[in-house]
Amino acid sequence: MADINIAPLNDRAAFLEEWEALYACAADPSFFHTPAWIKSWLDGAPYGAKLKRISVREEGAPILMGAFSSASRKPPMFGLQEHWFHEFGDAERDAIYAEYVDFLAAPEASHEIRRDAVCAMIEAMGAADGFVFRNLTDEMMSAVFSAAAICELSGRVLNEQPVYGCMLSSGNFMETLSSSLKSKITRAMRLYEERGELTARLAKTDDEKAAAWERLKTLHKAGWEARGRPSVFDNPHLTAFHERLQKTAPAACHLFEVNAGDEVIAVLYNFVHGTQVMNYQSGFKFEDDNRLTPGFVAHALAAQHYQDSGFEIYDLLAGEAEYKSRLGEPHAIFTSLVLERPTWRNRLCGLFRR
């Protein structure tokens, strides 16, 4: 018989110790389940954060774990009381944007156990208006909707996003591209080579990584500001999170640079997890000549580099973008949703959404 427990997450050290033990025997955990990611996330919790832990045990041993937070009503009194799974309900802190979201689970943790854990979360927070889950795997989404049906909550999908990846298990990656895309990338490479040798490399030493990180932020900021939009690195909570993560898991955080001669034209920030590499963020030197495509060139060189290094997938992560659909192929869908009680606040919000 499974024992489900929900309690305040006050002792973070004990939680992380238990998390690390379960992670070691978990069924296909993602990078966003790694102890390094979870520790970096918890270390960025806002002051006074109301965090809860969920654990399921069988015969005393944990087989499923998760965490959620209670966000304050905004505005007070009339705002929604929501609980956020593996997030804080704070836009700036949640901009770190975890993907492949699910419970951390042992192989024996079934659909029913996931479902019952979500039900316990709903029942424990009886006064809540809603429960927010973002970027769920199919397995977790199914469990959440099953729990909603049992607890008589309505489920509202916020968005669905395809996940694109470059499959690296067979053949030469560049040769798998369409002829038009291969021509586009090859032409851009020739133009860059007129400036000097086109090179791609991983930052290795601490000094190289620090310099590449600063170049990434500079290129990203320049690219987005040119489009009249702020850079994600203007968010101090996001920047601090990734600097903690890089210190905690330096081998898993890659900074991949592409140079044309002495000029840096691209920096990619990637996560490495098993046979998977995930492109999380990027910075490119954009120019007026639209034949120069630093993004396509950098991602193609990165995919080829990782294929040559024995990886099986270069994951471009969630979201629609031309470069993703042309370089990769869809291999998953992430669903974000909210479960809502039939409260007067939700009914009022529903009127404004119409």
C-alpha positions in Angstrom: 0.0 0.0 0.0 1.4 3.4 -1.1 1.8 6.0 1.6 1.4 9.6 0.3 2.7 12.4 2.4 2.5 16.2 1.8 4.4 18.4 4.2 6.1 21.8 4.4 9.5 21.7 2.6 11.4 23.2 5.5 14.5 21.0 5.6 15.9 21.5 2.1 19.1 19.5 2.9 17.0 16.4 3.9 14.8 16.8 0.8 17.8 17.0 -1.5 19.4 14.0 0.1 16.3 12.0 -0.4 15.8 13.3 -3.9 19.4 12.4 -4.9 18.8 8.8 -3.6 15.6 8.4 -5.6 17.2 10.0 -8.7 19.9 7.3 -8.7 17.3 4.6 -9.3 14.6 6.7 -11.1 12.9 5.7 -14.3 14.3 7.8 -17.1 14.7 11.1 -15.2 15.3 14.3 -17.2 18.0 16.8 -16.8 15.4 19.0 -15.1 15.2 16.3 -12.4 18.9 16.3 -11.6 19.9 17.1 -8.1 21.9 20.0 -9.5 18.9 21.6 -11.2 16.6 21.1 -8.1 19.2 22.5 -5.7 19.8 25.5 -7.9 16.0 26.0 -8.1 15.5 25.8 -4.3 18.4 28.1 -3.6 16.5 30.8 -5.7 13.3 30.6 -3.7 11.9 34.0 -2.7 12.0 35.0 0.9 9.2 33.4 2.8 8.3 31.0 0.0 5.6 28.5 0.9 7.0 25.3 -0.4 5.5 21.9 0.0 7.0 18.5 -0.7 5.1 15.4 -2.0 6.5 11.9 -1.4 5.0 8.5 -2.0 6.5 5.5 -0.2 6.1 1.8 -0.5 7.4 -0.3 2.4 9.2 2.8 3.7 11.1 3.5 0.5 10.4 6.6 -1.6 9.1 5.8 -5.1 7.9 9.2 -6.1 8.8 12.8 -5.1 7.8 16.3 -6.2 7.4 19.8 -4.9 5.1 22.8 -5.3 4.6 26.3 -4.0 1.7 28.5 -2.9 1.7 31.9 -4.5 0.1 34.8 -2.8 -3.1 36.2 -4.1 -2.6 39.0 -6.6 -4.3 41.4 -5.9 -5.0 40.5 -2.3 -8.5 39.3 -1.4 -9.7 39.2 -5.0 -6.8 37.5 -6.8 -6.5 33.8 -7.4 -4.9 31.5 -4.8 -2.8 29.1 -7.0 -0.3 26.4 -6.3 2.5 25.8 -8.8 4.1 22.5 -9.5 7.9 22.8 -9.4 7.6 26.5 -9.7 7.2 29.5 -7.4 4.3 31.3 -9.1 6.7 34.3 -9.6 7.2 35.2 -13.2 10.8 36.4 -12.9 12.0 33.3 -10.9 9.9 30.9 -13.1 11.6 32.3 -16.2 14.2 29.5 -15.8 11.5 27.4 -17.5 11.9 23.7 -16.6 10.8 21.3 -19.3 10.0 17.5 -19.3 8.1 18.2 -16.1 7.0 15.2 -14.1 7.4 13.7 -10.7 10.7 12.1 -10.0 9.6 8.5 -10.0 11.0 5.0 -9.5 10.2 2.4 -12.2 7.4 0.9 -10.1 5.6 4.3 -9.8 2.5 3.7 -12.0 0.0 6.1 -13.6 -2.3 5.5 -10.7 0.4 6.5 -8.2 1.0 9.7 -10.1 -2.7 10.4 -10.2 -3.2 9.7 -6.5 -0.3 12.0 -5.7 -1.9 14.9 -7.6 -5.2 14.1 -5.9 -3.5 14.3 -2.5 -2.0 17.7 -3.5 -5.5 19.0 -4.5 -7.1 17.7 -1.3 -4.4 19.1 0.9 -4.8 22.5 -0.5 -8.6 22.6 -0.1 -9.0 26.4 -0.3 -7.0 26.8 -3.5 -8.6 28.3 -6.7 -6.2 26.5 -9.0 -3.2 24.3 -9.6 -0.7 25.2 -12.3 1.4 22.7 -14.2 3.7 23.7 -17.0 5.6 21.8 -19.7 4.2 18.4 -18.7 5.3 15.1 -20.3 2.4 13.0 -21.7 2.6 10.7 -18.8 2.3 13.5 -16.2 -0.4 15.3 -18.2 -2.5 12.1 -18.3 -2.1 11.7 -14.5 -3.1 15.3 -13.9 -6.3 15.1 -16.0 -7.2 11.8 -14.3 -6.8 13.5 -10.9 -9.0 16.4 -12.0 -11.8 14.1 -13.0 -11.7 12.3 -9.6 -11.5 15.6 -7.6 -14.2 17.3 -9.8 -11.9 20.1 -11.0 -12.0 21.5 -14.5 -8.8 21.4 -16.6 -7.9 24.3 -18.8 -5.0 23.9 -21.3 -2.8 27.0 -21.4 -0.7 25.9 -24.3 0.8 22.9 -26.1 4.3 23.1 -27.6 6.1 20.7 -29.9 9.6 19.6 -29.0 12.1 19.4 -31.8 15.3 17.4 -31.8 18.1 16.5 -34.2 18.4 12.8 -34.2 22.1 11.8 -34.3 22.0 8.0 -34.0 22.7 7.2 -37.7 24.3 8.8 -40.7 26.2 12.1 -41.0 24.0 14.9 -39.5 24.7 17.4 -42.3 23.8 14.9 -44.9 20.3 14.3 -43.3 19.3 17.9 -44.0 17.1 18.9 -46.9 19.1 20.0 -50.0 17.8 23.6 -49.7 18.8 23.9 -46.0 22.2 22.3 -46.6 22.8 24.8 -49.4 21.7 27.7 -47.1 24.1 26.6 -44.4 27.0 25.8 -46.8 26.7 29.3 -48.4 26.7 31.0 -45.0 29.8 29.0 -44.0 31.6 30.1 -47.2 30.8 33.7 -46.5 32.1 33.4 -42.9 35.2 31.7 -44.1 36.1 34.8 -46.1 36.8 36.4 -42.8 39.1 33.6 -41.6 38.8 30.0 -40.5 35.4 28.9 -39.3 35.9 27.1 -36.0 33.6 25.6 -33.4 34.7 24.5 -29.9 33.6 23.9 -26.3 34.8 26.3 -23.6 36.9 24.0 -21.4 38.7 25.9 -18.6 37.0 28.0 -15.9 38.3 31.2 -17.5 37.1 30.1 -21.0 33.7 29.3 -19.6 33.4 32.6 -17.8 34.4 34.5 -21.0 32.0 32.5 -23.1 29.2 33.1 -20.7 29.7 36.8 -20.9 29.8 36.7 -24.7 26.6 34.7 -24.7 24.8 37.3 -22.6 26.2 40.2 -24.7 25.2 38.6 -28.0 21.7 37.6 -26.7 21.1 41.1 -25.3 22.1 42.8 -28.6 20.0 40.5 -30.7 16.8 41.0 -28.7 17.2 44.7 -28.1 17.6 45.1 -31.9 14.1 43.6 -32.1 12.8 46.0 -29.4 12.6 43.3 -26.8 14.5 42.7 -23.5 17.0 39.9 -23.1 16.2 37.1 -20.7 19.6 37.9 -19.1 18.1 41.3 -17.9 16.4 39.1 -15.3 18.8 38.8 -12.3 17.0 35.8 -10.9 17.5 33.8 -14.2 21.1 34.8 -14.5 21.8 33.9 -10.9 20.1 30.5 -11.3 22.3 29.6 -14.2 25.4 30.7 -12.5 24.6 28.5 -9.5 23.8 25.6 -11.9 27.1 26.0 -13.7 29.0 25.9 -10.4 27.0 22.9 -9.1 27.1 20.9 -12.4 30.0 22.3 -14.5 30.4 19.1 -16.6 26.7 19.2 -17.6 26.7 22.8 -18.7 28.3 23.4 -22.1 29.2 26.7 -23.7 29.7 26.0 -27.5 31.3 28.9 -29.4 31.6 29.4 -33.2 34.2 31.8 -34.6 34.8 33.3 -38.1 38.4 34.1 -37.8 38.9 36.1 -34.6 35.2 37.1 -34.4 32.7 35.2 -32.3 29.5 34.8 -34.3 27.6 32.5 -31.9 27.5 31.0 -28.4 25.2 28.1 -27.5 24.4 27.2 -23.9 23.6 23.5 -23.8 22.8 20.9 -21.1 24.3 17.4 -21.3 22.3 14.5 -19.9 23.1 10.9 -20.7 23.1 10.5 -24.5 21.1 13.7 -24.9 22.2 17.3 -25.4 19.7 20.1 -24.9 20.1 23.6 -26.4 18.8 25.9 -23.7 19.9 29.4 -24.8 21.9 31.1 -27.5 23.5 34.3 -28.6 24.2 35.2 -32.2 25.9 38.1 -34.1 23.2 39.2 -36.5 24.2 41.3 -39.5 22.4 43.1 -42.4 23.4 40.4 -44.9 20.6 37.9 -44.6 22.8 35.2 -46.3 24.7 35.1 -43.0 22.7 32.7 -40.8 24.6 32.4 -37.5 21.9 30.4 -35.9 21.6 27.7 -38.5 25.4 27.5 -38.8 26.0 27.2 -35.1 23.2 24.6 -34.5 24.4 22.5 -37.5 28.0 22.6 -36.3 26.9 21.8 -32.7 24.7 18.8 -33.9 27.6 17.5 -35.9 30.0 17.9 -33.0 27.8 16.1 -30.6 27.1 13.3 -33.1 30.8 12.9 -33.6 31.1 12.7 -29.8 28.6 9.8 -29.6 25.4 11.5 -28.5 22.0 10.4 -29.8 20.0 13.6 -29.8 20.6 17.3 -30.0 17.3 18.5 -28.4 16.2 22.0 -29.4 13.6 21.9 -26.6 10.0 23.3 -26.7 8.6 25.9 -29.0 7.8 26.7 -32.6 10.7 28.3 -34.6 11.8 27.9 -38.2 15.3 26.7 -37.2 13.9 24.0 -35.0 11.4 22.6 -37.6 14.0 22.7 -40.4 17.0 21.3 -38.4 15.1 18.8 -36.3 11.9 16.7 -36.1 9.1 16.8 -33.5 9.6 14.0 -30.9 7.4 15.2 -28.0 4.7 17.6 -27.0 4.7 19.6 -23.7 1.3 20.6 -22.2 0.8 23.5 -19.8 -2.5 23.5 -17.9 -4.3 24.7 -14.9 -6.8 22.8 -12.8 -9.6 25.0 -11.5 -12.1 24.7 -8.7 -15.6 26.2 -9.4 -14.9 29.2 -7.1 -16.4 32.7 -7.6 -12.9 34.0 -8.4 -12.4 31.5 -11.2 -15.9 32.3 -12.6 -15.1 36.0 -12.5 -11.7 35.4 -14.3 -13.5 33.3 -16.8 -15.8 36.2 -17.7 -12.7 38.4 -18.5 -11.2 35.7 -20.7 -14.2 35.5 -23.0 
